[in-house]
Amino acid sequence: MSSEQIKEKKGEHPWGDTGQLIALAIFVTVWLADSFWLNWTTFLSETIPNVIRLTIAIPLWILSGVIINYSHFVVDADRRPAGVVSTGAFRYVRHPVYLSSLLVYLGLVASSLSLVSLAIWLLIFLFYNRIAIYEERILIAKYGQVYIDYQRNTGRWFPKVTEI
């Protein structure tokens, strides 16, 4: 059985892990180059003080840490939980691990205001969204109405506001 078939059985996109590593390498390379060396698109950082940029970036990084902390039981588990996970961070969003990564990237963008990094972030978001949609199709096929109900009550990227 190929590694792609094994990952698909686990419910993951076959290019998910590799794509995330490539995205990380590209983002970090571009962000570092633009923010600290070439300064192609960081002209906004000259007018917006560090304190404002860090006031945005630091809460994003903290939120990312909180989200990953409340979703680690799925990431660190030796075996995957049986059934649809709807506890911890999964109670609020369907893809908290991906969301956590996106928030770290976004915090880096906010810290330097690198516009080229923001463009890369948008491409990474589209990639993560594609992975999420792929994985959700597998989960619907596997869990049926239970997962559909979970989707109805839980946002993919943002918590759904429910009536009180």
Order of alpha helices (4+ residues) and beta strands (2+ residues): alpha-alpha-alpha-alpha-alpha-alpha-alpha
